[in-house]
Amino acid sequence: MVFANCIIYVCGAFAAGIWLAGIRDWHVPTLVMLAIVLLSAALWHVQKKMQNCIWPLTGLFFIAGMIYYCQEMVLPADDISHYAGQTVIVEGMVDGVPEIHETGIGGRQLKYLINVETVKPLRSTNAVRASGKVRIYVHHKDNDKGKPAAYGNKIAVNGQLLELHGYNNPGQIDITMSLKRQGVTARMSAQAKDVKIVEAHTPFSWRERLNRWQNSIIKAMQEVMPVNDAAIITAMLFGGYEGIDKDVVADFTTTGLIHILSVSGAHMALVAGVVRWFSSRIRLGSLPSAVLAIMAIMIYAVMSGLTPPVIRSALMGLISLLAVMLDRENYAPVALAATALVMLIYQPLLLYDISFQLSLGATAGLVLLYQPTLAALKGWPAWLAGPLAVTVSAQLGVVPFIAWYFNNFSVISFVANIIILPGVELIIILGLAGVFIYTVFPAGGTVIFVLLSLITGGIVMLTALLASVPYSSVYIPSVGPAGSLVFYIVLAWVYGWRPWNIKGPRQLAGQWPKTSMLTAVMIVLLLIVANWYPHPVTVHFIDVGQGDATLVITPLGKAVLIDTGGSFGGSNFDIGERVVAPYLKHYGVTAIEYLILTHGHQDHAGGAAGVASHIKIANIMLAREDYTPAVQALLHGSHKAAIIPAYTGQVFSLDRVVFTIIHTPGGNAKGNTAAAGNEASSVIRVSYGQHSFLITGDLEAKGEEELLTKEIPPCTVLKVGHHGSETSTTLPFLQAVNPSFAVISAGYNNRFGHPHPETLARLTDKQNAIVYRTDKHGAIVFTSDGTTIVADTYVK
């Protein structure tokens, strides 16, 4: 028992050490010395009494976690990322089967993962050895005649090497960290003509054979069913959302069934359960049936490609089976902790992986909470109590993670798991059977595929119906690490894990009913007061890449959003839906009082429709210009919002935060002149107490000259016009507004060269302003009580 507890403690300590090391930099030699001291203490205690070594070991693993993380973040001297920013020729082997995506703008994009062997900078005469992996995005036009590279080919790619870079905002899934976990340290974009196959030798690859086999199955399904149904079944069997209608994904998310669209522990448990049921029908013994179930899990994991999430899911399933085989279900928590510890030792950065977090949290919930939850439902029908206990246990295990990443809790999931999940499980079992039968007997497999399509259509319709139920999902706020710790402590207290004989909720309510009731009421009242008590004003400059998006949250939590960012080049990535709306929810914004678009360009208004589809908007304020496609898309879906044309001198106030349109083409309230392009940009002044923010959109020199004729007042923070281009932020304008801080919203390594060096020089050398940039600092948040003002950045 001592050893079992030790495993759990050291796993928690190791994870905590990794997390702490990721917050700030540490002096590794000092950590190593401390680890040696703790190791010596642990060995000394082992000689005296085994039980006394738990705490030194726990401390040792805590320090070890910190050291592991620090070492993981150190790149070799020859790593390819050291050449970021240079134009180079990278040569290496194609690692894995290239991914192909239709772009929708004439052609397709291929994603290669390259194991780098050499690199040759543009001005160098010789190539040098290099290590690491590069993610290369190659655009092939429809008329390109060259054959794409295949797995195992050695290729040379000419282009500019770039650092990994994502949207640096809190609550966002960190794609950059995900790539680093795969050993990818740089990226590159190229055209098909920039890729040369050096050696066409293609070695045997089981992954390539598996990919070809999966593609043949998918093609067979597409021949007998709608493409969307085939994509859903493919996702359930092999994982991935490719080709699924986004409304279907949204419905599965709302109903809490989104995990079904990727291979998870639930899939492994289902496969194992079916195998064990079948084994019991043919009267196999307990041990043979468990062995057969283990083999089934391993085969399914290989079929799904042995991706890291699949491996983790398979391991979780194997843990449960081994516990049953050994009649040691009580040791499941220890086995889970040991598995997590081994995974983190192998790859410390897994701690930051959303798939790992959700898998571990859900499995821990099932292991620790299922039996007490089932006992609490004693007297309920078995067909209802079992699924409900599973859902409650798994959901409670991941609530803080769902709050941090998604801010939505699916209330309808309890119903969906009872009504829809059996049908989904039938699809998975029939689908796997159909896949195997089609491989041997195509005609028989085709019949099963047709039946699967009919069932899938019914499941999709039923899921959409449940998702449309009012309040089927509710907003939950992000609570952060401290709030998560409090949640799990309270959860443990409620479920009976209480040290020092602390009384539980039922004991307290029975012994001191009035005091308990009064305490509960007081806690609720304190939370309500804390929520409604005025807070400082916060102004957020969101990292939306090459675009603008500014969020103002007033003392009582009302929100004003100025611009929404937007994607370029026909990309299907909706910044409003995928970046801005999640950012708003992360900060507790579920409704917007005013959405102000400075003008209709894609990089300022392209995300507006996506935001409006997820966040309720009361008023939309538009510049006086011809409506662009981005604005038309917004208006097409925002029927309930009031549309307000912007005019110079327009003022509104929210919680003593004053918003003033100090400039907009079209003149005053009676003006009806329409401007176009950057000249249409409205300029908004946001004032609170002694401080003010000047939001200038894409205002250029001509507009700045016009502003100067109106005796524009100074500001504390200037949102620099046109992403810091040289045609904006002139010296006379800067001298007039005299900002202490300047914020530049620009995309990393953007093709426009923003911000321009001359603009930066005017801001720092001439004006002496403190400059923040979203491409370097990520999201930038200013907090002010009206007297003081403080800036904080996501990237430190």
C-alpha positions in Angstrom: 0.0 0.0 0.0 2.9 2.3 0.7 4.3 1.6 -2.7 1.0 2.3 -4.3 0.6 5.6 -2.6 4.1 6.5 -3.5 3.4 6.0 -7.3 0.4 8.4 -7.1 2.4 11.0 -5.1 5.5 11.0 -7.4 3.3 11.1 -10.6 1.5 14.2 -9.2 4.8 15.8 -8.2 6.4 15.1 -11.5 3.5 16.7 -13.4 3.6 19.7 -11.0 7.3 20.1 -11.6 6.8 20.2 -15.4 4.0 22.7 -15.0 6.0 25.0 -12.7 9.0 24.9 -15.1 6.8 26.1 -17.9 5.8 29.2 -16.1 9.3 30.8 -15.7 13.0 30.1 -16.3 15.0 28.2 -13.8 18.7 27.7 -13.1 19.2 24.0 -14.1 22.5 23.4 -12.2 20.8 24.5 -9.0 17.9 22.1 -9.7 20.4 19.3 -10.3 22.1 19.9 -6.9 18.8 20.0 -5.1 17.8 16.7 -6.9 21.0 15.1 -5.6 20.2 16.2 -2.0 16.7 14.8 -2.2 18.0 11.5 -3.8 20.5 11.1 -0.9 17.7 11.7 1.6 15.4 9.2 -0.1 18.2 6.5 -0.1 19.0 7.2 3.6 15.3 6.8 4.5 15.1 3.5 2.5 17.7 2.0 4.8 15.9 3.2 8.0 12.2 2.8 7.1 10.7 2.5 3.7 7.6 4.5 4.6 9.7 7.6 5.4 11.2 7.8 1.9 7.9 8.9 0.3 8.3 12.6 0.8 11.9 12.8 -0.3 11.0 10.8 -3.4 8.0 13.1 -4.0 10.3 16.1 -3.8 12.9 14.4 -6.0 10.3 13.7 -8.8 9.0 17.3 -8.5 12.5 18.6 -9.2 13.0 16.0 -11.9 9.9 17.2 -13.7 11.3 20.7 -13.7 14.7 19.5 -15.0 13.0 17.3 -17.7 11.0 20.2 -19.0 14.0 22.6 -19.1 16.1 20.0 -21.0 13.2 19.3 -23.4 13.1 23.0 -24.4 16.8 23.1 -25.2 17.5 22.5 -28.9 20.7 21.0 -30.4 23.2 23.4 -31.9 22.5 22.0 -35.4 18.7 22.1 -35.1 17.1 23.5 -38.3 15.2 26.1 -36.3 18.4 28.1 -35.9 18.1 29.1 -39.6 14.6 30.6 -39.1 14.2 33.8 -41.1 16.6 32.8 -43.8 16.0 31.6 -47.3 17.5 28.1 -47.5 17.4 24.8 -49.3 16.4 22.0 -46.9 17.1 18.5 -47.8 15.8 15.4 -46.0 13.5 12.4 -46.0 9.7 12.6 -46.2 8.7 11.1 -42.8 5.1 9.7 -42.9 2.4 9.8 -45.6 1.9 13.4 -47.0 -1.5 14.9 -46.1 -3.5 16.3 -49.0 -6.1 19.0 -48.6 -8.2 20.7 -51.3 -7.8 24.4 -51.1 -11.0 25.4 -52.9 -9.1 28.1 -54.8 -7.8 26.0 -57.7 -5.4 23.3 -56.6 -4.5 21.4 -53.4 -2.1 21.7 -50.5 0.3 19.0 -49.5 1.7 18.8 -46.0 5.1 17.1 -45.8 7.0 16.2 -42.6 10.7 16.3 -43.4 13.4 14.7 -41.3 16.2 17.2 -42.1 19.6 16.0 -43.2 21.3 19.1 -44.6 20.5 22.8 -45.0 22.1 25.3 -47.4 21.5 29.0 -46.8 21.0 31.1 -49.9 24.4 32.9 -49.7 26.3 29.8 -48.8 28.2 27.6 -51.2 28.0 24.4 -49.2 25.3 22.5 -47.4 25.8 21.7 -43.7 24.5 18.9 -41.5 21.3 19.8 -39.6 18.8 18.0 -37.4 15.2 18.3 -36.5 11.9 18.1 -38.5 10.2 20.7 -40.7 6.6 20.9 -41.6 6.4 22.0 -45.2 3.2 23.3 -46.9 3.4 22.9 -50.7 0.7 24.4 -52.9 0.0 22.4 -56.1 -2.0 24.1 -58.9 -4.4 22.1 -61.0 -2.1 22.4 -64.0 1.0 21.3 -62.2 2.4 18.2 -64.0 5.0 17.2 -61.5 4.4 14.2 -59.3 4.2 14.9 -55.5 6.8 13.3 -53.3 5.9 10.2 -51.4 6.9 8.7 -48.1 10.6 7.8 -48.0 11.6 10.1 -50.9 14.6 12.4 -50.3 13.6 15.9 -51.3 15.1 19.3 -51.5 12.9 22.3 -50.8 13.8 26.0 -51.5 12.1 28.7 -49.5 12.1 30.8 -46.4 12.4 28.9 -43.2 10.1 30.2 -40.4 9.7 29.6 -36.7 6.6 27.8 -35.5 4.0 30.4 -34.6 0.3 30.2 -33.7 -2.2 32.6 -32.2 -0.8 33.4 -28.8 -4.0 33.9 -26.7 -5.0 32.3 -23.4 -7.3 29.4 -23.6 -6.3 28.5 -27.1 -5.1 25.0 -28.0 -1.3 25.4 -28.5 -0.6 24.1 -32.0 3.0 25.2 -31.7 3.6 23.0 -28.6 1.8 20.1 -30.3 4.2 20.3 -33.3 7.2 20.5 -30.9 6.0 17.3 -29.2 6.4 15.6 -32.6 10.0 17.0 -33.0 8.9 19.7 -35.5 10.8 22.9 -34.8 10.3 24.9 -38.0 8.0 25.4 -41.0 8.2 26.4 -44.6 5.8 27.3 -47.4 6.6 26.5 -51.0 5.2 26.1 -54.5 5.4 22.8 -56.3 8.3 24.1 -58.5 10.4 24.7 -55.4 10.3 21.0 -54.5 12.8 18.6 -56.1 12.9 14.9 -55.6 16.5 14.0 -55.0 16.0 10.2 -54.4 12.7 8.5 -55.4 13.4 5.3 -53.4 10.4 4.4 -51.3 11.1 1.9 -48.5 8.4 -0.4 -47.1 6.2 1.5 -44.7 3.3 -0.1 -42.9 1.9 3.4 -42.3 1.7 4.0 -46.1 0.1 0.6 -46.6 -2.3 1.3 -43.9 -3.1 4.7 -45.4 -3.8 3.1 -48.8 -6.0 0.6 -47.1 -8.0 3.2 -45.2 -8.4 5.3 -48.4 -9.8 2.3 -50.3 -12.3 1.8 -47.4 -13.3 5.5 -47.5 -13.7 5.4 -51.3 -15.9 2.3 -51.0 -18.1 4.1 -48.5 -18.3 7.3 -50.6 -19.6 5.2 -53.5 -22.7 4.0 -51.6 -23.5 6.9 -49.1 -23.3 10.7 -48.9 -19.8 12.1 -48.5 -20.7 13.6 -45.1 -21.9 10.2 -43.8 -18.7 8.6 -45.0 -16.7 11.3 -43.2 -18.6 10.8 -40.0 -18.1 7.0 -40.0 -14.4 7.4 -40.9 -14.0 9.7 -38.0 -15.7 7.3 -35.6 -13.5 4.4 -36.8 -10.1 6.0 -37.5 -10.4 9.5 -36.1 -10.2 13.0 -37.6 -12.8 15.6 -38.6 -11.8 15.9 -42.3 -14.8 16.3 -44.6 -17.5 16.5 -41.8 -20.0 19.3 -42.1 -19.1 21.9 -39.4 -22.8 22.0 -38.3 -22.6 18.3 -37.5 -19.3 18.8 -35.5 -21.1 21.7 -33.6 -24.1 19.4 -32.8 -21.8 16.6 -31.5 -19.9 19.2 -29.4 -23.2 20.6 -27.9 -24.4 17.1 -27.0 -21.1 16.1 -25.4 -20.5 13.4 -28.0 -17.6 15.1 -29.8 -15.1 12.5 -28.4 -16.8 9.9 -30.5 -15.4 11.6 -33.6 -11.9 10.5 -32.6 -10.5 7.3 -31.4 -10.6 7.5 -27.6 -10.7 5.3 -24.6 -14.4 4.8 -25.1 -13.7 3.1 -28.4 -11.2 0.8 -26.9 -13.5 0.0 -24.0 -16.3 -0.7 -26.5 -14.2 -3.1 -28.5 -13.0 -4.9 -25.4 -16.5 -5.1 -24.1 -17.9 -6.7 -27.3 -15.0 -9.2 -27.4 -15.5 -10.2 -23.8 -19.3 -10.5 -24.3 -18.7 -12.7 -27.4 -16.2 -14.8 -25.4 -18.8 -15.3 -22.7 -21.3 -16.5 -25.3 -18.9 -19.2 -26.5 -17.9 -20.0 -22.9 -14.3 -18.9 -23.0 -12.6 -18.6 -19.6 -11.9 -15.2 -17.9 -8.2 -15.2 -18.8 -8.6 -16.2 -22.5 -11.3 -13.7 -23.0 -9.2 -10.9 -21.4 -6.2 -11.9 -23.6 -8.5 -11.8 -26.7 -9.7 -8.4 -25.7 -6.2 -7.1 -25.3 -5.3 -8.4 -28.8 -8.5 -6.7 -30.2 -7.4 -3.4 -28.6 -3.9 -3.7 -30.1 -5.2 -4.5 -33.6 -7.6 -1.6 -33.4 -4.8 0.7 -32.3 -2.7 -0.3 -35.3 -5.7 0.1 -37.6 -6.1 3.6 -36.4 -2.5 4.5 -37.2 -0.9 4.3 -33.7 -1.0 8.0 -33.4 -0.1 9.4 -29.9 -3.8 9.9 -28.9 -4.6 6.3 -30.0 -1.7 4.9 -28.1 -2.8 6.7 -25.0 -6.4 5.5 -25.4 -5.1 1.9 -25.9 -3.0 2.1 -22.8 -5.9 3.3 -20.8 -8.0 0.4 -22.0 -5.2 -2.1 -21.3 -4.9 -0.8 -17.8 -8.6 -1.5 -17.1 -8.3 -5.0 -18.6 -5.2 -5.9 -16.7 -6.9 -4.8 -13.4 -9.8 -7.1 -14.2 -7.5 -10.0 -15.2 -5.6 -9.8 -11.9 -8.7 -9.1 -9.8 -7.1 -5.9 -8.7 -9.6 -3.2 -9.7 -8.7 -1.3 -6.6 -5.2 -0.8 -8.0 -6.6 0.9 -11.1 -5.7 4.4 -9.8 -2.1 3.3 -9.2 -1.9 1.8 -12.7 -3.3 5.0 -14.1 -0.8 7.1 -12.2 2.1 4.8 -13.3 1.0 5.0 -17.0 0.8 8.8 -16.8 4.2 9.0 -15.1 5.8 6.8 -17.8 4.2 8.9 -20.6 5.5 12.1 -19.0 9.0 10.8 -18.5 9.0 9.8 -22.2 7.6 13.1 -23.3 7.3 15.9 -20.7 5.5 18.2 -23.1 2.5 15.8 -23.1 1.3 17.6 -20.0 0.3 20.5 -22.2 -1.5 18.3 -24.7 -5.3 18.7 -24.7 -5.9 15.0 -25.7 -3.7 13.8 -22.9 -5.4 16.1 -20.4 -8.9 15.0 -21.4 -8.0 11.3 -21.6 -6.3 11.3 -18.2 -9.1 13.4 -16.6 -11.9 11.3 -18.0 -10.2 8.0 -17.1 -9.4 9.2 -13.6 -13.1 10.2 -13.2 -14.3 6.8 -14.3 -11.7 5.0 -12.1 -12.3 7.1 -8.9 -15.9 8.3 -9.2 -17.9 5.7 -11.1 -18.6 3.3 -8.2 -19.6 6.0 -5.7 -21.8 7.7 -8.3 -23.5 4.4 -9.2 -24.1 3.7 -5.5 -25.7 7.2 -5.2 -28.1 6.2 -8.0 -29.2 3.0 -6.1 -32.8 2.4 -6.8 -32.7 3.8 -10.4 -33.3 1.4 -13.3 -30.0 -0.3 -14.2 -30.3 0.7 -17.9 -30.4 4.3 -16.7 -28.1 4.3 -13.7 -25.1 2.7 -15.5 -24.8 5.1 -18.4 -25.6 8.1 -16.2 -22.9 7.2 -13.7 -20.4 6.8 -16.6 -21.3 10.2 -18.0 -21.3 12.0 -14.6 -18.0 10.4 -13.6 -16.1 11.2 -16.8 -17.5 14.7 -17.1 -16.6 15.6 -13.5 -13.0 14.5 -14.2 -12.6 17.0 -17.0 -14.7 20.0 -16.0 -11.7 22.4 -15.5 -10.2 21.4 -18.8 -13.5 21.9 -20.7 -13.9 25.3 -19.0 -10.4 26.4 -20.0 -10.5 25.3 -23.6 -14.2 25.5 -24.5 -16.2 27.3 -21.8 -19.2 25.2 -22.6 -20.7 22.4 -20.5 -23.1 20.0 -22.3 -26.2 19.6 -20.1 -27.9 17.5 -22.7 -25.0 15.0 -22.7 -26.7 13.1 -19.9 -29.7 12.5 -22.2 -27.5 12.1 -25.4 -25.4 9.3 -23.7 -28.6 7.4 -23.0 -30.5 8.0 -26.3 -27.8 8.5 -28.9 -24.7 6.7 -27.6 -26.1 3.1 -28.1 -26.7 4.0 -31.8 -23.2 5.4 -32.1 -21.7 2.3 -30.5 -23.7 0.2 -33.0 -22.1 2.2 -35.9 -18.6 1.6 -34.5 -19.1 -2.1 -34.1 -20.9 -2.5 -37.4 -18.3 -0.3 -39.1 -15.4 -2.3 -37.8 -17.2 -5.5 -38.9 -17.9 -4.0 -42.3 -14.3 -2.9 -42.8 -13.0 -6.4 -42.1 -15.7 -8.0 -44.3 -15.1 -5.6 -47.1 -11.4 -6.4 -47.1 -12.2 -10.1 -47.7 -15.6 -9.9 -49.4 -16.3 -6.4 -50.9 -19.9 -7.1 -51.8 -20.8 -8.1 -48.2 -18.9 -5.1 -46.8 -20.8 -2.8 -49.2 -24.2 -4.0 -47.9 -23.1 -3.2 -44.3 -21.9 0.3 -45.5 -25.4 1.0 -46.9 -26.9 0.0 -43.6 -24.4 2.2 -41.7 -25.4 5.2 -43.8 -29.0 4.8 -42.8 -28.2 4.5 -39.1 -25.8 7.5 -39.4 -28.4 9.7 -41.0 -30.8 8.9 -38.1 -28.1 9.6 -35.5 -27.2 12.9 -37.1 -30.8 14.0 -37.2 -31.4 13.0 -33.6 -28.2 14.8 -32.5 -29.2 18.0 -34.2 -32.6 17.7 -32.5 -31.1 17.4 -29.0 -28.6 20.2 -29.8 -31.4 22.5 -30.7 -33.0 22.1 -27.2 -32.8 25.4 -25.3 -30.0 25.5 -22.8 -28.6 22.2 -24.1 -25.2 23.5 -23.3 -24.4 26.2 -20.7 -21.5 28.6 -20.4 -18.9 27.8 -17.7 -16.1 30.3 -16.9 -12.4 29.5 -17.1 -11.1 29.0 -13.6 -7.4 28.7 -14.1 -4.9 26.4 -12.2 -6.0 27.8 -8.7 -9.7 27.4 -9.5 -9.1 23.9 -10.9 -7.3 22.9 -7.7 -10.2 24.1 -5.6 -12.6 22.2 -7.8 -10.8 18.9 -7.4 -10.4 19.5 -3.6 -14.1 20.1 -3.3 -14.8 17.1 -5.5 -12.6 14.8 -3.4 -14.3 16.2 -0.2 -17.8 15.4 -1.6 -16.8 11.9 -2.8 -15.3 10.9 0.5 -11.5 11.4 0.1 -10.9 13.4 3.3 -7.8 13.4 5.3 -7.7 13.9 9.1 -11.3 12.7 9.5 -12.8 15.9 8.0 -16.5 15.6 8.0 -18.4 15.3 4.7 -21.3 17.4 3.4 -24.0 14.9 4.7 -22.4 14.7 8.1 -22.2 18.5 8.4 -25.8 18.9 7.2 -27.0 16.3 9.7 -25.0 17.7 12.6 -25.4 21.4 12.0 -28.2 21.9 9.5 -28.9 25.6 10.1 -25.2 26.5 10.2 -24.5 24.5 7.0 -27.4 26.1 5.2 -26.3 29.6 6.3 -22.8 28.9 5.2 -23.9 27.7 1.8 -26.1 30.8 1.3 -23.2 33.1 2.3 -20.9 31.4 -0.1 -23.4 31.9 -3.0 -24.0 35.5 -2.0 -20.3 36.2 -1.8 -19.8 34.8 -5.3 -22.7 36.9 -6.6 -21.3 40.1 -5.0 -17.8 39.3 -6.3 -19.2 38.9 -9.8 -21.2 42.2 -9.7 -18.6 44.3 -7.8 -17.0 46.8 -10.2 -13.6 45.7 -11.5 -11.0 47.7 -13.3 -11.5 48.3 -17.0 -9.5 45.9 -19.3 -8.7 46.6 -22.9 -7.5 43.6 -24.8 -5.6 43.6 -28.1 -6.2 40.1 -29.3 -3.6 38.2 -31.4 -5.5 37.6 -34.7 -2.4 37.4 -36.9 -2.4 40.1 -39.7 -5.5 41.9 -38.6 -7.1 43.9 -35.8 -9.4 42.9 -32.9 -9.8 45.0 -29.7 -12.0 44.0 -26.8 -13.0 46.5 -24.1 -14.6 45.1 -20.8 -16.2 47.7 -18.6 -16.2 47.6 -14.7 -19.5 45.7 -14.6 -18.5 43.2 -17.3 -20.1 44.8 -20.4 -18.2 44.2 -23.6 -17.4 46.3 -26.7 -15.5 44.6 -29.6 -13.8 46.8 -32.1 -12.9 44.8 -35.3 -12.6 41.0 -35.5 -9.6 40.1 -37.6 -10.0 37.8 -40.6 -8.2 35.2 -42.8 -6.7 35.9 -46.2 -6.2 34.0 -49.4 -9.4 31.9 -49.5 -8.5 30.1 -46.2 -11.4 28.1 -44.6 -10.0 29.0 -41.2 -12.6 31.3 -39.6 -10.7 33.6 -37.1 -13.9 34.9 -35.7 -15.2 31.4 -34.8 -11.8 29.8 -34.0 -9.9 32.6 -32.3 -12.0 35.7 -31.3 -15.1 34.0 -30.0 -13.1 31.5 -27.8 -11.1 34.5 -26.5 -14.3 36.4 -25.5 -15.7 33.3 -23.7 -12.4 32.7 -21.9 -12.8 36.2 -20.4 -16.5 35.7 -19.5 -17.9 37.6 -22.4 -21.2 35.9 -23.5 -22.8 39.0 -25.0 -21.5 42.1 -26.8 -23.1 45.5 -26.3 -21.5 47.0 -29.4 -19.5 45.5 -32.3 -17.7 48.4 -34.0 -16.1 47.7 -37.4 -13.6 50.5 -38.2 -14.1 49.5 -41.9 -15.0 46.4 -43.9 -11.6 45.1 -45.0 -11.2 41.3 -44.5 -8.4 41.7 -41.9 -10.8 43.9 -39.7 -14.2 42.5 -40.5 -13.6 39.0 -41.8 -14.2 37.3 -38.5 -17.4 39.3 -37.6 -19.9 36.7 -38.9 -18.1 33.9 -37.0 -18.2 35.9 -33.8 -21.9 36.7 -34.3 -22.7 33.0 -34.8 -21.4 32.3 -31.2 -21.8 35.5 -29.3 -25.0 37.6 -29.0 -24.6 41.1 -30.3 -26.9 44.0 -29.4 -25.6 46.7 -31.7 -23.4 46.8 -34.8 -21.7 50.1 -35.7 -20.5 50.3 -39.3 -18.4 52.8 -41.2 -20.0 54.7 -44.1 -18.8 52.7 -47.0 -20.1 50.2 -49.5 -20.6 46.9 -47.7 -17.8 44.4 -48.3 -18.4 40.7 -48.5 -17.3 40.4 -44.9 -19.8 42.9 -43.7 -22.5 41.4 -45.9 -21.8 38.0 -44.3 -22.2 39.6 -40.9 -25.5 41.3 -41.7 -26.9 38.2 -43.3 -26.7 36.3 -40.0 -27.3 39.1 -37.4 -31.0 39.7 -37.7 -31.6 40.8 -34.1 -28.7 43.3 -33.8 -29.4 47.0 -34.3 -27.4 48.4 -37.2 -25.9 51.9 -36.5 -24.1 54.0 -39.1 -21.0 55.6 -37.5 -20.6 59.4 -37.7 -18.1 61.9 -36.3 -18.9 63.1 -32.8 -21.0 60.0 -31.9 -20.7 59.2 -28.2 -22.0 56.4 -26.0 -21.1 55.4 -22.4 -21.1 52.1 -20.6 -20.3 52.0 -16.8 -18.5 55.4 -17.1 -16.3 54.1 -20.0 -16.8 56.6 -22.8 -16.6 55.7 -26.4 -16.3 58.5 -29.0 -16.2 58.3 -32.8 -13.7 61.1 -33.3 -13.4 60.6 -37.0 -15.2 58.7 -39.7 -15.5 59.5 -43.5 -18.9 60.7 -44.3 -18.8 63.6 -42.0 -21.4 64.2 -39.2 -24.7 62.6 -38.4 -26.3 64.0 -41.5 -23.5 63.0 -43.9 -24.1 60.3 -46.4 -20.8 60.3 -48.3 -19.4 56.8 -48.8 -15.6 56.3 -48.6 -13.7 53.2 -49.6 -10.6 51.2 -48.5 -8.4 52.3 -45.7 -9.8 55.9 -46.1 -13.1 54.6 -44.7 -11.5 53.7 -41.3 -13.3 55.1 -38.3 -11.2 56.3 -35.3 -12.5 55.5 -31.9 -11.4 57.0 -28.6 -12.1 54.9 -25.4 -11.8 57.0 -22.2 -11.9 55.9 -18.5 -10.8 58.3 -15.8 -7.4 59.7 -16.6 -6.5 57.3 -19.3 -7.6 56.9 -22.9 -7.1 54.5 -25.9 -7.1 55.7 -29.5 -8.1 52.9 -32.0 -7.2 54.0 -35.5 -8.0 51.1 -37.7 -6.1 51.4 -41.0 -5.9 55.2 -40.9 -3.2 56.5 -43.1 -1.3 59.8 -43.4 -4.1 61.6 -45.2 -6.6 60.7 -42.5 -4.2 61.6 -39.8 -3.8 65.1 -41.4 -7.5 65.5 -41.3 -7.6 64.5 -37.6 -4.9 67.1 -36.8 -7.2 69.9 -38.0 -9.7 68.9 -35.3 -7.3 69.4 -32.4 -7.2 65.7 -31.4 -6.5 65.3 -27.6 -3.6 63.2 -26.3 -4.0 59.5 -25.4 -2.4 57.0 -23.1 -2.4 54.1 -25.5 -2.3 54.3 -29.3 -3.4 51.4 -31.4 -1.0 52.1 -34.3 -2.8 52.5 -37.7 -2.5 50.1 -40.6 -0.5 47.5 -38.6 2.5 49.8 -38.4 2.9 50.5 -42.1 5.2 53.4 -43.2 2.2 55.2 -44.6 0.7 55.7 -41.2 1.7 57.1 -37.8 3.4 60.2 -39.0 5.5 62.2 -36.7 3.1 65.3 -36.4 0.3 62.9 -35.6 2.4 61.1 -32.9 3.5 64.4 -31.4 -0.2 65.5 -31.2 -1.5 62.3 -29.5 1.6 61.8 -27.4 1.0 58.2 -26.4 2.9 56.5 -23.5 2.2 53.1 -25.0 1.8 51.9 -28.6 0.2 48.6 -29.7 0.9 47.2 -33.2 -1.4 44.3 -34.3 0.4 42.4 -37.1 0.9 38.8 -38.2 4.2 37.0 -37.7 6.4 37.3 -40.7 3.6 38.9 -42.7 4.1 39.4 -46.4 3.6 43.2 -46.1 6.6 43.7 -43.9 4.6 45.2 -41.1 5.5 46.9 -38.9 7.9 49.1 -40.9 11.3 49.9 -39.3 10.7 53.7 -39.9 7.4 53.5 -38.0 9.1 51.7 -35.1 11.8 54.3 -35.1 9.3 57.1 -34.9 7.5 55.4 -32.0 10.6 54.6 -29.9 13.3 57.1 -30.9 11.1 60.2 -31.5 8.2 59.5 -29.2 9.8 57.3 -26.6 6.7 55.2 -26.4 6.7 51.6 -25.0 5.8 49.4 -28.0 3.9 46.1 -27.8 3.3 43.9 -30.8 0.9 41.0 -31.1 3.3 39.1 -33.4 5.9 39.1 -30.6 3.9 39.4 -27.4 0.6 37.7 -28.3 -2.5 39.1 -26.7 -1.9 42.4 -24.9 -4.1 43.4 -22.0 -4.2 46.9 -20.4 -5.9 47.1 -17.0 -6.9 50.5 -15.5 -8.8 51.7 -12.5 -9.0 55.2 -14.0 -5.9 56.4 -12.2 -3.2 53.8 -12.8 -2.7 51.6 -15.9 -0.8 48.3 -16.2 0.1 46.3 -19.3 0.4 42.5 -19.5 1.3 40.3 -22.4 0.6 36.6 -23.0 4.2 35.9 -24.3 6.5 37.1 -21.6 
